[in-house]
Amino acid sequence: MTHRRAVLTMLFVTLLWSMAAVVTRQLESARGFEITFWRSAFMWLSRTLYLGISGGFSVVVQIGQGGRALWVSGLMWSVMFTCFMLALTLTTAANVLITMSIAPLITALLARLMLGQHVPRRTWTAILLAGCGIAWMYAAGFDGDPKQLAGTAVAMCVPLAGAINWNLSQRTAARIDLVPALLIGATISSLLTLLLTWPLQASTHDIAWLAMLGVFQLTIPCILAVHVARVLPAPEMSLLVLLESVFGIAWVWLASSEQPTAAVVLGGSLVLVTLAVNQWLGLREQRLVPVRLPVGLGVFEPRSPAQPK
């Protein structure tokens, strides 16, 4: 996969990810945990079929030998699957998506604690500005409805679980394949939400919409993102993922007339611009770092495209 094709593929992935909010607004009778159950169940089914075709019995062996890290990763995936859809039923799509967009900053903080990685000054500045943007957004938009606060709290669990998952992947990458954790996460999410929502009340109309989410909003983009991650550097990936928030808010605004308030637009813009600048600077720094060769071969400084070969 070329770099250009990887970028285009990632744009397509963010489009697929962003359709969850607008689809949720089309449901008739499914509510709360039942929405999560059906989406996770169809994700589990499609993921099982994919792993069965590509890996066969080896997937079962990997799960059995994965150890604690694999199961912690699976638990974090289940939190992300469950809390995302639940938050969408409690507050607006804009609130949920902008709250989720701070995942790179939480990841950087946890990297300091879990991996001992240095957090650049620009990232600390981005954390402060993004925090101000979110505080402003919710303080100005809060109307006394406890569901709004509950939705915010539930949505915050998504980037937190994602940050734990990413740092866990970095820590165990050389020893454990955490891809089967997606299947574990879908299984836990499906079983837990089934117990919490029984008896089921979703109509055939709702089940069809949620089946589409399970396959096209989760399984397919996750598989594509795994392949793209092998080509694009992490800062560039994080920058492109921010488009999910923009696309998601736009879809809901256009399709269901859920217009974001002025506070959400201004506070959310501060958050997204801050994150975009931080990730762009990180990508720029990564490209400018010289590649050091073995002793005696000197230092290779990457050329810009304008330099002669």
Backbone hydrogen bonds in HBPLUS format (Angstrom, degrees):
<---DONOR---> <-ACCEPTOR-->    atom                        ^
c    i                          cat <-CA-CA->   ^        H-A-AA   ^      H-
h    n   atom  resd res      DA  || num        DHA   H-A  angle D-A-AA Bond
n    s   type  num  typ     dist DA aas  dist angle  dist       angle   num
A0006-ALA N   A0002-THR O   2.92 MM   4  6.12 149.9  2.01 145.6 154.7     1
A0007-VAL N   A0003-HIS O   2.97 MM   4  6.26 155.4  2.03 151.9 157.6     2
A0008-LEU N   A0004-ARG O   3.04 MM   4  6.31 166.2  2.06 151.6 154.9     3
A0009-THR N   A0005-ARG O   2.86 MM   4  5.99 154.6  1.92 145.1 152.7     4
A0010-MET N   A0006-ALA O   2.93 MM   4  6.13 152.5  2.00 143.9 151.3     5
A0011-LEU N   A0007-VAL O   2.96 MM   4  6.29 147.5  2.07 147.5 156.5     6
A0012-PHE N   A0008-LEU O   3.08 MM   4  6.38 154.0  2.15 144.7 151.2     7
A0013-VAL N   A0009-THR O   2.89 MM   4  6.22 147.7  1.99 144.2 154.1     8
A0014-THR N   A0010-MET O   2.98 MM   4  6.27 158.7  2.03 149.3 153.1     9
A0015-LEU N   A0011-LEU O   3.10 MM   4  6.37 148.2  2.21 142.2 150.9    10
A0016-LEU N   A0012-PHE O   3.08 MM   4  6.40 155.3  2.14 147.7 153.6    11
A0017-TRP N   A0013-VAL O   2.90 MM   4  6.20 164.2  1.92 155.4 160.0    12
A0018-SER N   A0014-THR O   2.95 MM   4  5.96 147.2  2.06 140.6 148.8    13
A0019-MET N   A0016-LEU O   3.38 MM   3  5.75 163.8  2.41 110.0 114.5    14
A0023-VAL N   A0019-MET O   3.11 MM   4  6.20 156.6  2.17 151.0 157.6    15
A0024-THR N   A0020-ALA O   2.97 MM   4  6.13 156.3  2.03 149.2 155.8    16
A0025-ARG N   A0021-ALA O   3.28 MM   4  6.60 142.4  2.43 141.9 150.9    17
A0026-GLN N   A0023-VAL O   2.91 MM   3  5.26 158.6  1.96 112.0 119.2    18
A0027-LEU N   A0024-THR O   3.37 MM   3  5.69 169.8  2.38 111.2 114.1    19
A0034-GLU N   A0031-ARG O   3.08 MM   3  5.72 138.9  2.26 149.7 143.5    20
A0035-ILE N   A0032-GLY O   3.23 MM   3  5.85 137.5  2.42 112.3 121.0    21
A0037-PHE N   A0033-PHE O   2.89 MM   4  6.19 155.1  1.96 149.4 157.1    22
A0038-TRP N   A0034-GLU O   3.13 MM   4  6.35 170.8  2.13 155.1 154.1    23
A0039-ARG N   A0035-ILE O   3.18 MM   4  6.35 168.7  2.20 151.2 154.7    24
A0040-SER N   A0036-THR O   2.87 MM   4  5.90 168.9  1.88 154.3 158.1    25
A0041-ALA N   A0037-PHE O   2.79 MM   4  5.85 154.6  1.85 150.7 158.8    26
A0042-PHE N   A0038-TRP O   3.02 MM   4  6.17 163.7  2.05 149.5 152.6    27
A0043-MET N   A0039-ARG O   2.95 MM   4  6.12 147.0  2.06 143.0 153.2    28
A0044-TRP N   A0040-SER O   2.78 MM   4  5.97 154.6  1.85 146.8 153.6    29
A0045-LEU N   A0041-ALA O   2.95 MM   4  6.22 157.9  2.00 146.0 151.7    30
A0046-SER N   A0042-PHE O   3.00 MM   4  6.12 172.0  2.01 146.5 148.7    31
A0047-ARG N   A0043-MET O   2.83 MM   4  5.85 156.8  1.88 147.5 155.1    32
A0048-THR N   A0044-TRP O   2.84 MM   4  5.90 151.4  1.92 144.4 152.1    33
A0049-LEU N   A0045-LEU O   3.06 MM   4  6.32 158.5  2.11 147.5 152.9    34
A0050-TYR N   A0046-SER O   2.97 MM   4  6.19 157.8  2.02 144.5 150.8    35
A0051-LEU N   A0047-ARG O   2.88 MM   4  6.05 170.3  1.88 152.5 155.0    36
A0052-GLY N   A0048-THR O   2.81 MM   4  5.85 150.2  1.89 143.2 152.5    37
A0053-ILE N   A0049-LEU O   3.00 MM   4  6.18 150.1  2.09 144.2 151.0    38
A0054-SER N   A0050-TYR O   2.93 MM   4  6.13 162.6  1.96 152.8 158.0    39
A0055-GLY N   A0051-LEU O   2.64 MM   4  5.22 155.1  1.70 138.9 147.5    40
A0056-GLY N   A0051-LEU O   3.04 MM   5  6.43 136.7  2.24 141.8 149.3    41
A0058-SER N   A0055-GLY O   3.34 MM   3  5.67 142.3  2.49 135.5 129.9    42
A0059-VAL N   A0056-GLY O   3.32 MM   3  6.18 160.6  2.36 120.7 123.8    43
A0060-VAL N   A0057-PHE O   3.09 MM   3  5.47 122.6  2.43 107.2 119.7    44
A0061-VAL N   A0057-PHE O   3.29 MM   4  6.69 156.1  2.35 148.0 154.8    45
A0062-GLN N   A0058-SER O   2.90 MM   4  6.15 154.8  1.96 147.3 153.8    46
A0063-ILE N   A0059-VAL O   3.00 MM   4  6.30 157.5  2.05 150.8 156.2    47
A0064-GLY N   A0060-VAL O   2.99 MM   4  6.21 157.6  2.04 147.2 153.6    48
A0065-GLN N   A0061-VAL O   2.97 MM   4  6.15 139.4  2.14 145.4 156.1    49
A0066-GLY N   A0062-GLN O   2.86 MM   4  5.64 110.6  2.35 140.5 155.1    50
A0072-VAL N   A0068-ARG O   2.87 MM   4  6.11 153.3  1.94 156.5 164.6    51
A0073-SER N   A0069-ALA O   2.95 MM   4  6.11 159.7  1.99 147.1 152.8    52
A0074-GLY N   A0070-LEU O   2.93 MM   4  6.18 153.2  2.00 141.0 148.8    53
A0075-LEU N   A0071-TRP O   2.89 MM   4  6.09 149.9  1.98 140.4 148.3    54
A0076-MET N   A0072-VAL O   2.94 MM   4  6.26 153.6  2.01 147.7 154.7    55
A0077-TRP N   A0073-SER O   2.96 MM   4  6.29 155.1  2.03 150.3 157.0    56
A0078-SER N   A0074-GLY O   3.00 MM   4  6.27 152.0  2.08 143.6 151.2    57
A0079-VAL N   A0075-LEU O   3.02 MM   4  6.36 149.2  2.12 145.9 153.9    58
A0080-MET N   A0076-MET O   3.00 MM   4  6.31 158.3  2.05 149.0 154.6    59
A0081-PHE N   A0077-TRP O   2.84 MM   4  6.10 166.7  1.86 157.2 160.3    60
A0082-THR N   A0078-SER O   2.96 MM   4  5.99 161.7  1.99 145.2 150.4    61
A0083-CYS N   A0079-VAL O   2.86 MM   4  5.78 166.6  1.87 151.4 155.4    62
A0084-PHE N   A0080-MET O   3.21 MM   4  5.90 157.4  2.26 139.1 145.0    63
A0086-LEU N   A0082-THR O   3.13 MM   4  6.25 160.8  2.17 151.0 157.0    64
A0087-ALA N   A0083-CYS O   2.85 MM   4  5.83 158.0  1.90 145.8 151.2    65
A0088-LEU N   A0084-PHE O   3.23 MM   4  6.50 149.4  2.33 143.9 151.5    66
A0089-THR N   A0086-LEU O   3.09 MM   3  5.35 141.1  2.25 102.5 113.4    67
A0090-LEU N   A0087-ALA O   3.01 MM   3  5.12 151.4  2.09 104.1 113.2    68
A0091-THR N   A0087-ALA O   3.08 MM   4  6.23 151.4  2.17 163.4 167.7    69
A0096-VAL N   A0092-THR O   3.20 MM   4  6.51 163.9  2.22 151.3 155.3    70
A0097-LEU N   A0093-ALA O   2.92 MM   4  6.05 174.4  1.92 159.1 160.4    71
A0098-ILE N   A0094-ALA O   3.00 MM   4  5.99 163.4  2.03 150.2 154.8    72
A0099-THR N   A0095-ASN O   3.06 MM   4  6.06 155.7  2.12 141.8 148.9    73
A0100-MET N   A0096-VAL O   2.97 MM   4  6.20 155.7  2.03 148.0 154.9    74
A0101-SER N   A0097-LEU O   3.08 MM   4  6.21 130.8  2.33 134.3 146.7    75
A0101-SER N   A0098-ILE O   3.17 MM   3  5.03 131.0  2.43  91.3 104.5    76
A0102-ILE N   A0099-THR O   3.45 MM   3  6.08 169.7  2.46 114.0 116.9    77
A0103-ALA N   A0100-MET O   3.18 MM   3  5.94 151.6  2.27 125.6 126.8    78
A0105-LEU N   A0102-ILE O   3.03 MM   3  5.50 127.2  2.32 112.3 125.3    79
A0106-ILE N   A0102-ILE O   3.19 MM   4  6.56 160.6  2.23 157.1 162.9    80
A0107-THR N   A0103-ALA O   2.86 MM   4  5.99 157.0  1.91 154.9 162.1    81
A0108-ALA N   A0104-PRO O   3.02 MM   4  6.21 149.1  2.12 137.5 144.9    82
A0109-LEU N   A0105-LEU O   3.07 MM   4  6.40 155.2  2.13 146.5 152.6    83
A0110-LEU N   A0106-ILE O   2.94 MM   4  6.19 166.5  1.96 154.8 158.0    84
A0111-ALA N   A0107-THR O   2.86 MM   4  5.99 141.7  2.01 142.3 153.5    85
A0112-ARG N   A0108-ALA O   3.27 MM   4  6.55 139.3  2.45 137.4 146.2    86
A0112-ARG N   A0109-LEU O   3.11 MM   3  5.28 130.1  2.37  98.0 110.6    87
A0113-LEU N   A0109-LEU O   3.36 MM   4  6.80 145.7  2.49 139.3 147.9    88
A0113-LEU N   A0110-LEU O   3.07 MM   3  4.98 116.9  2.48  91.5 106.7    89
A0114-MET N   A0110-LEU O   2.67 MM   4  5.77 174.8  1.67 164.3 165.7    90
A0115-LEU N   A0111-ALA O   2.94 MM   4  5.04 145.3  2.06 120.1 131.0    91
A0117-GLN N   A0111-ALA O   3.14 MM   6  5.59 163.0  2.17 129.0 125.9    92
A0123-THR N   A0120-PRO O   3.10 MM   3  5.37 130.4  2.36 101.1 113.4    93
A0124-TRP N   A0120-PRO O   3.27 MM   4  6.72 153.5  2.34 147.8 154.7    94
A0125-THR N   A0121-ARG O   2.97 MM   4  6.28 159.5  2.02 152.7 158.4    95
A0126-ALA N   A0122-ARG O   2.91 MM   4  6.13 150.0  2.00 137.9 146.5    96
A0127-ILE N   A0123-THR O   2.86 MM   4  6.10 152.0  1.93 147.9 155.2    97
A0128-LEU N   A0124-TRP O   3.06 MM   4  6.35 157.6  2.11 148.2 153.3    98
A0129-LEU N   A0125-THR O   2.99 MM   4  6.26 167.6  2.00 154.4 157.2    99
A0130-ALA N   A0126-ALA O   2.84 MM   4  5.88 165.1  1.86 150.4 155.3   100
A0131-GLY N   A0127-ILE O   2.93 MM   4  5.94 153.7  2.00 141.0 148.7   101
A0132-CYS N   A0128-LEU O   3.02 MM   4  6.28 151.4  2.11 144.3 151.8   102
A0133-GLY N   A0129-LEU O   2.94 MM   4  6.24 155.7  2.00 148.2 155.1   103
A0134-ILE N   A0130-ALA O   2.96 MM   4  6.24 160.7  1.99 153.3 157.3   104
A0135-ALA N   A0131-GLY O   2.94 MM   4  6.07 163.3  1.97 148.2 153.4   105
A0136-TRP N   A0132-CYS O   2.90 MM   4  6.01 160.7  1.94 149.3 154.6   106
A0137-MET N   A0133-GLY O   2.95 MM   4  6.06 157.1  2.00 143.0 149.8   107
A0138-TYR N   A0134-ILE O   3.03 MM   4  6.24 163.0  2.06 154.2 156.8   108
A0139-ALA N   A0135-ALA O   2.89 MM   4  5.88 158.0  1.93 147.3 154.5   109
A0140-ALA N   A0136-TRP O   3.01 MM   4  5.92 164.3  2.03 147.6 151.6   110
A0141-GLY N   A0137-MET O   3.16 MM   4  6.04 140.6  2.33 130.1 140.8   111
A0142-PHE N   A0138-TYR O   2.89 MM   4  5.53 127.9  2.16 141.1 147.9   112
A0148-GLN N   A0145-ASP O   3.04 MM   3  5.68 144.4  2.17 116.4 124.6   113
A0150-ALA N   A0146-PRO O   2.94 MM   4  6.19 161.4  1.98 151.5 157.5   114
A0151-GLY N   A0147-LYS O   2.77 MM   4  5.87 156.5  1.83 144.2 150.7   115
A0152-THR N   A0148-GLN O   3.02 MM   4  6.24 151.0  2.10 141.7 149.3   116
A0153-ALA N   A0149-LEU O   2.93 MM   4  6.19 163.4  1.96 151.8 155.9   117
A0154-VAL N   A0150-ALA O   2.92 MM   4  6.11 162.2  1.95 152.7 157.5   118
A0155-ALA N   A0151-GLY O   2.90 MM   4  5.97 158.6  1.94 143.5 149.9   119
A0156-MET N   A0152-THR O   2.97 MM   4  6.17 146.3  2.08 146.0 154.6   120
A0157-CYS N   A0154-VAL O   3.10 MM   3  5.42 144.0  2.24 104.5 114.6   121
A0158-VAL N   A0155-ALA O   3.07 MM   3  5.60 148.8  2.17 111.8 119.9   122
A0160-LEU N   A0156-MET O   3.41 MM   4  6.50 157.0  2.46 144.0 150.6   123
A0161-ALA N   A0157-CYS O   2.92 MM   4  5.97 162.8  1.95 144.9 149.5   124
A0162-GLY N   A0158-VAL O   2.92 MM   4  6.07 158.1  1.97 150.4 157.6   125
A0163-ALA N   A0159-PRO O   2.85 MM   4  5.93 150.2  1.94 140.6 147.8   126
A0164-ILE N   A0160-LEU O   3.10 MM   4  6.39 158.6  2.14 147.4 152.6   127
A0165-ASN N   A0161-ALA O   2.97 MM   4  6.16 158.4  2.01 146.8 153.2   128
A0166-TRP N   A0162-GLY O   2.90 MM   4  6.11 159.4  1.94 150.0 154.9   129
A0167-ASN N   A0163-ALA O   3.07 MM   4  6.23 171.2  2.08 151.9 154.0   130
A0168-LEU N   A0164-ILE O   2.91 MM   4  5.99 149.7  2.01 144.7 153.8   131
A0169-SER N   A0165-ASN O   2.91 MM   4  6.13 149.5  2.00 144.7 153.0   132
A0170-GLN N   A0166-TRP O   2.99 MM   4  6.34 153.1  2.06 146.7 153.9   133
A0171-ARG N   A0167-ASN O   2.97 MM   4  6.14 150.6  2.05 141.8 149.8   134
A0172-THR N   A0168-LEU O   3.02 MM   4  6.18 144.6  2.15 146.2 154.3   135
A0173-ALA N   A0169-SER O   2.92 MM   4  5.44 110.0  2.42 143.5 154.5   136
A0175-ARG N   A0172-THR O   2.94 MM   3  5.38 149.9  2.03 114.7 124.2   137
A0176-ILE N   A0172-THR O   2.87 MM   4  5.68 171.3  1.88 176.1 173.6   138
A0181-ALA N   A0178-LEU O   3.00 MM   3  5.35 150.7  2.08 108.9 118.3   139
A0182-LEU N   A0179-VAL O   3.12 MM   3  6.02 164.6  2.14 127.7 130.0   140
A0183-LEU N   A0180-PRO O   3.02 MM   3  5.39 126.6  2.31 106.0 118.3   141
A0184-ILE N   A0180-PRO O   3.23 MM   4  6.66 155.6  2.29 146.8 153.8   142
A0185-GLY N   A0181-ALA O   2.79 MM   4  5.99 162.3  1.82 151.9 156.5   143
A0186-ALA N   A0182-LEU O   3.00 MM   4  6.23 159.9  2.04 146.4 151.2   144
A0187-THR N   A0183-LEU O   3.00 MM   4  6.17 152.7  2.07 144.3 151.9   145
A0188-ILE N   A0184-ILE O   2.94 MM   4  6.22 167.7  1.96 159.2 161.1   146
A0189-SER N   A0185-GLY O   2.95 MM   4  6.06 168.7  1.97 151.7 155.4   147
A0190-SER N   A0186-ALA O   2.95 MM   4  5.97 157.3  2.00 141.7 148.1   148
A0191-LEU N   A0187-THR O   3.02 MM   4  6.19 174.2  2.03 155.9 157.2   149
A0192-LEU N   A0188-ILE O   2.93 MM   4  5.95 168.9  1.94 155.2 159.0   150
A0193-THR N   A0189-SER O   3.08 MM   4  6.00 166.9  2.09 144.5 148.8   151
A0194-LEU N   A0190-SER O   2.97 MM   4  5.98 142.0  2.12 141.6 152.1   152
A0195-LEU N   A0191-LEU O   3.19 MM   4  6.42 155.9  2.25 146.3 150.9   153
A0196-LEU N   A0192-LEU O   3.16 MM   4  6.44 148.1  2.27 142.2 151.4   154
A0197-THR N   A0193-THR O   3.01 MM   4  5.98 130.3  2.27 138.7 149.2   155
A0198-TRP N   A0194-LEU O   3.12 MM   4  5.85 127.5  2.40 144.8 152.0   156
A0207-ILE N   A0203-SER O   2.95 MM   4  6.27 162.7  1.98 155.6 160.4   157
A0208-ALA N   A0204-THR O   3.03 MM   4  6.19 154.6  2.09 146.8 152.8   158
A0209-TRP N   A0205-HIS O   3.26 MM   4  6.57 158.7  2.31 145.3 150.3   159
A0210-LEU N   A0206-ASP O   2.91 MM   4  6.18 164.0  1.93 156.5 161.0   160
A0211-ALA N   A0207-ILE O   2.80 MM   4  5.92 144.9  1.92 144.4 153.9   161
A0212-MET N   A0208-ALA O   3.13 MM   4  6.36 152.2  2.21 142.6 149.3   162
A0213-LEU N   A0209-TRP O   3.09 MM   4  6.51 147.6  2.20 141.1 150.2   163
A0214-GLY N   A0210-LEU O   2.94 MM   4  6.21 160.8  1.98 147.1 151.5   164
A0215-VAL N   A0211-ALA O   3.13 MM   4  6.35 152.8  2.21 148.2 154.1   165
A0216-PHE N   A0212-MET O   2.77 MM   4  5.63 154.7  1.83 151.7 158.2   166
A0217-GLN N   A0213-LEU O   2.87 MM   4  4.61 141.1  2.02 118.5 128.8   167
A0219-THR N   A0214-GLY O   3.30 MM   5  6.46 170.4  2.31 139.4 142.1   168
A0220-ILE N   A0215-VAL O   3.01 MM   5  6.22 173.9  2.02 170.8 171.3   169
A0222-CYS N   A0218-LEU O   3.01 MM   4  5.91 153.0  2.09 150.3 158.4   170
A0223-ILE N   A0219-THR O   3.06 MM   4  6.28 159.2  2.11 154.6 159.9   171
A0224-LEU N   A0220-ILE O   3.02 MM   4  6.28 163.6  2.05 155.6 160.2   172
A0225-ALA N   A0221-PRO O   2.81 MM   4  5.92 155.8  1.87 145.5 152.5   173
A0226-VAL N   A0222-CYS O   3.11 MM   4  6.32 147.5  2.22 143.0 150.2   174
A0227-HIS N   A0223-ILE O   3.42 MM   4  6.78 154.0  2.49 144.2 149.5   175
A0228-VAL N   A0224-LEU O   2.95 MM   4  6.26 157.2  2.00 152.3 159.4   176
A0229-ALA N   A0225-ALA O   2.90 MM   4  6.00 152.6  1.98 147.1 153.6   177
A0230-ARG N   A0227-HIS O   3.24 MM   3  5.58 151.2  2.33 104.0 112.1   178
A0231-VAL N   A0228-VAL O   2.85 MM   3  5.43 160.7  1.89 119.5 126.1   179
A0232-LEU N   A0228-VAL O   3.01 MM   4  6.21 166.7  2.03 167.0 169.8   180
A0236-GLU N   A0233-PRO O   3.10 MM   3  5.48 119.0  2.49 108.5 122.7   181
A0237-MET N   A0233-PRO O   3.00 MM   4  6.28 155.3  2.06 155.0 162.9   182
A0238-SER N   A0234-ALA O   2.93 MM   4  6.16 165.2  1.95 159.2 162.2   183
A0239-LEU N   A0235-PRO O   3.00 MM   4  6.20 149.1  2.10 141.4 149.8   184
A0240-LEU N   A0236-GLU O   3.07 MM   4  6.30 159.5  2.12 148.1 152.5   185
A0241-VAL N   A0237-MET O   2.95 MM   4  6.19 151.7  2.03 151.5 160.0   186
A0242-LEU N   A0239-LEU O   3.32 MM   3  5.54 139.8  2.49  99.2 109.2   187
A0243-LEU N   A0240-LEU O   3.04 MM   3  5.70 157.7  2.09 116.0 122.4   188
A0244-GLU N   A0241-VAL O   2.97 MM   3  5.72 161.8  2.01 120.6 125.9   189
A0245-SER N   A0242-LEU O   3.19 MM   3  5.82 135.2  2.40 113.4 121.2   190
A0247-PHE N   A0243-LEU O   2.84 MM   4  6.02 178.0  1.84 163.5 163.8   191
A0248-GLY N   A0244-GLU O   2.82 MM   4  5.81 161.9  1.85 146.8 152.9   192
A0249-ILE N   A0245-SER O   3.06 MM   4  6.13 167.6  2.08 148.0 150.8   193
A0250-ALA N   A0246-VAL O   3.06 MM   4  6.20 159.4  2.11 147.5 153.8   194
A0251-TRP N   A0247-PHE O   2.84 MM   4  6.09 160.8  1.88 156.9 161.6   195
A0252-VAL N   A0248-GLY O   3.18 MM   4  6.39 170.0  2.19 151.3 153.2   196
A0253-TRP N   A0249-ILE O   2.99 MM   4  6.09 159.8  2.03 147.3 153.6   197
A0254-LEU N   A0250-ALA O   2.93 MM   4  6.08 162.6  1.96 153.5 157.4   198
A0255-ALA N   A0251-TRP O   2.79 MM   4  5.81 164.0  1.82 155.1 160.3   199
A0256-SER N   A0252-VAL O   2.93 MM   4  5.35 157.1  1.98 135.6 142.3   200
A0265-VAL N   A0261-THR O   2.97 MM   4  6.30 159.9  2.01 152.8 158.5   201
A0266-LEU N   A0262-ALA O   2.92 MM   4  6.10 170.0  1.93 154.9 156.9   202
A0267-GLY N   A0263-ALA O   2.83 MM   4  5.74 160.2  1.87 145.4 151.3   203
A0268-GLY N   A0264-VAL O   2.75 MM   4  5.36 148.8  1.84 132.8 143.5   204
A0269-SER N   A0265-VAL O   2.92 MM   4  5.83 146.3  2.04 132.6 142.0   205
A0270-LEU N   A0266-LEU O   3.07 MM   4  6.33 156.1  2.13 146.8 152.5   206
A0271-VAL N   A0267-GLY O   3.09 MM   4  6.39 156.2  2.15 144.9 151.2   207
A0272-LEU N   A0268-GLY O   2.89 MM   4  6.12 173.6  1.90 157.5 158.4   208
A0273-VAL N   A0269-SER O   2.88 MM   4  5.88 166.4  1.90 151.5 155.9   209
A0274-THR N   A0270-LEU O   3.01 MM   4  5.94 158.0  2.06 139.9 146.8   210
A0275-LEU N   A0271-VAL O   2.94 MM   4  6.15 162.3  1.97 151.6 156.6   211
A0276-ALA N   A0272-LEU O   2.86 MM   4  5.98 159.5  1.91 146.2 152.4   212
A0277-VAL N   A0273-VAL O   2.93 MM   4  6.10 165.9  1.95 153.1 156.1   213
A0278-ASN N   A0274-THR O   2.99 MM   4  6.14 161.4  2.02 147.5 153.2   214
A0279-GLN N   A0275-LEU O   2.91 MM   4  6.09 164.9  1.93 153.3 157.0   215
A0280-TRP N   A0276-ALA O   2.87 MM   4  5.99 153.5  1.94 146.1 154.2   216
A0281-LEU N   A0277-VAL O   2.91 MM   4  6.08 160.2  1.95 150.1 154.8   217
A0282-GLY N   A0278-ASN O   3.00 MM   4  6.24 152.2  2.08 142.1 150.2   218
A0283-LEU N   A0279-GLN O   2.91 MM   4  6.16 154.5  1.98 145.9 152.4   219
A0284-ARG N   A0280-TRP O   2.87 MM   4  6.10 156.6  1.92 148.0 154.9   220
A0285-GLU N   A0281-LEU O   2.87 MM   4  6.08 159.9  1.91 150.0 154.9   221
A0286-GLN N   A0282-GLY O   2.99 MM   4  6.16 154.9  2.06 142.7 149.8   222
A0287-ARG N   A0283-LEU O   3.05 MM   4  6.31 149.6  2.15 145.7 153.0   223
A0288-LEU N   A0284-ARG O   3.11 MM   4  6.33 137.6  2.30 142.1 153.2   224
A0288-LEU N   A0285-GLU O   3.18 MM   3  5.14 129.0  2.46  93.8 107.1   225
A0289-VAL N   A0285-GLU O   3.16 MM   4  6.32 123.5  2.49 144.3 156.7   226
A0291-VAL N   A0300-PHE O   3.08 MM   9  5.32 146.3  2.20 171.3 162.3   227
A0300-PHE N   A0291-VAL O   3.06 MM   9  5.32 155.6  2.13 162.9 158.4   228
A0297-LEU N   A0294-PRO O   2.99 MM   3  5.82 157.2  2.05 148.1 151.1   229
A0307-GLN N   A0304-SER O   3.03 MM   3  5.58 157.5  2.08 118.9 125.3   230
